[in-house]
């Protein structure tokens, strides 16, 4: 993605940035489209170079689910997995990789996810706040619940949108819960410095949306 507000953010598969289509931006948001392929694991790559801060807090939402929140003090960084609550233990969390997964659209309204956020399905959102370099001491780390994912989606819920893929959590494994520390944001919580949005779908979906040549 072209840099926006002093940050370069892109989605990578096997370490290589995915091509992007239909870039647009405003003062707070940058949005683009990428091609997703079933079974591919992906990561979020970040380069901070001109934000006026040396620390950044980053929150990742995928398909309407909050999956990761982390603070970074390096100009280059990567988010390759989600850390989530382990429902079987208070002392552990689980980590899992982000993986594109083909969806089955069904006419049966009883199929699929009860908590489906149809408007955000097929979307990766990366919210970034600038923060003070100094941290405020050790605090209990807070992690989101494991979302209810399904590869089956009722046709009625997608409301006519062209949808081909969602994200699943792959290779989930328990690990010891880390200790966190507090940060002091420069930007208000309800007004991130910038939000990057990646709308993903198959090559055919992007072609239908007019983002790829039909030739």
N, C-alpha and C positions, 0 to 999 in steps of 0.2 A: 504494500500500500504506500502511496506517496506520503511523505512525512506530514504531520499535522500538529501544530502547536509544540514543536520541538521534540516530537516523538515519532519514531518509525515502529509500526506494529504490523506483523504479518503472521499468517498461518503457514506452518511448514510440515511437510511429510517426508520422512527419511532425511531430515535436515535441509531440505530444499524448499524455498518459498513457493507456494502455489500461485499460478497466474491469477490476476484479479481483473474484474470487468465492471464497468459502470460506476466508477468512483464518483462520489459526491460528498460535499462537506458543508458545514456551517460553523458558527463560532464555537460550538460545544461538541459536535459530533462529526465523525468521518465514517462513511459507509461504503462498502464494496461487496462484490459477489465473487465466490470461488466455486470451483467444481469439486464435488465430493465423490469418492468412490468407496463402495462397500468394503468394509474390513480394513481400511487404512487408518492407522493411528496417526494423530496429529499433535502438534505442539504450538504454543503461542510464543513468538519471538519478539523481544522488545529492545529498542535502542533509544536511550534518553540522551539528548544532546543539547537542547536549548530550551529548558523549562524554567530556569531560575531556581531550581532546587536540586539537591544531590540525593534525596531520598524520595521514593514514590510508593504509595499504597495502591495495590492493584486488586481488583475484584473481578472474578470471571463468572459470567452467567452463560449457560448453554441451554437452549430450548426452553427458556423461562425458569431454569433452576440455578440457584446459586451453588457453585461447585468449588470455588477456591477464593481465598483472601490471603494476600501475602504482602509484606513490605520488602522493598528492594533498595539497596544503596550502591549498586553497580551500574555503570552506563549501559552495559549489555547484560541481558538476563533472558531466561526461558522458563515457561510454565509447561511442563510435559505431563503432569498428572494432577488429579484432584485428591485432596485429603479430606476425609469425611468421618463422621461419628461411626464408631463400631457399636452396633446395637447390642452386642453381647458382652461389652466390657466398658467400664468407666476409665480404665487406665490405658486403653489402646484406641487407635484410630485405624481406618483402612485407607490405603491409597490405591488408585486405579488410573489407568491411562484413558485418554480421550480417543474414541474410535468411531468413525462414521459407520452407520448401519442403515441398510436399505429398509424402507418402511413398506408395509402392506396396508393399502387403503381398502377398507371393507364397508359394505353398505349397512352392516349390523351396528346399530347405535350402542349396543351393549358391549361391543368389543373395545379394547384399548385402555388408555389411561384415564382414570377418573379426574386426575389433577392436570390434565393436558392444557397447556397454554398455547392455543392454536396460532395466535398472532406471532408468537416468538419461536415456534417450532422451525427448525432449520436456520437458527440464528446463533452466532457466537458473539457475545458482548463483553468487551474488556473496558472496565471503568477504572480511571486512573486519577488519583489525587496527589498533589504535591504535598510533601511533609517535611517537617524540620529534621535535620540530620540526627539530633540528639533524641534518644528514646527515653521513656519515662519509667523504666524498671520492669521487672518480671511480673507478668499477669497470667492467669489461666488462659490458655489458647482456646478459642471458640471455633468449632467446626460445624458445618451444615449437616443435616440428615442426608442419608442416601436417598436419592429421589426414586420415585416409582416410575421406572422406565418400561415401555412396551414397544415392540416392533410392529404392532398392529394399531392402526388409527382409524376411527370411524369417519367415513367420508363427510358426514354432516359437520363434524367438528372443524375440518380444515376450511370450510366456507368458500370453496371454489379456488383456493390457492393451489399453485403448482408445487407440490411437495414430493420429494423422492427419498430423502434421508433424514435421520435423526442421529443423535450421538448416544452411544452406550458406554458404560464404564467397563473397560477390559482388564483382565489379569488382576482382579481385586485381591489384595493381600493385607493382613493385619500388621501393624507396626506400633511401636511404643509412641504414645502421645507426647509431642514435644512441649516444652514450656515456651510461652509467648512473651512478648513485651509490648508495651503501649507506645504509640506514636502520636505526634502532635501535628494534625493536618493543617496545612496552609489554606486549602480550599474547603468551603463548607461541605458537610457530609451530603447534603441534598443537591450539591452543585459541583460534580467532579470537574477537574481541569479539562478532561476530554474523555469521550466514550467512543471506542472503535466498534463498529458493527460489521460482522462478516455474515452475509446471507449465503447459505450453501445449498447446492442441489446438483443433480446429475447434469451432464452436458446437454441432454435433451431439455431439461427444465430451463436452463439458462438460454437455450436457443428459443424456446417458446416465449420467454420473457423479452426477447429481442436484444439480448446481450451478446449473442454470437452470430456470426454470419451463417446463413442457411446454405451456402455453397459448400 
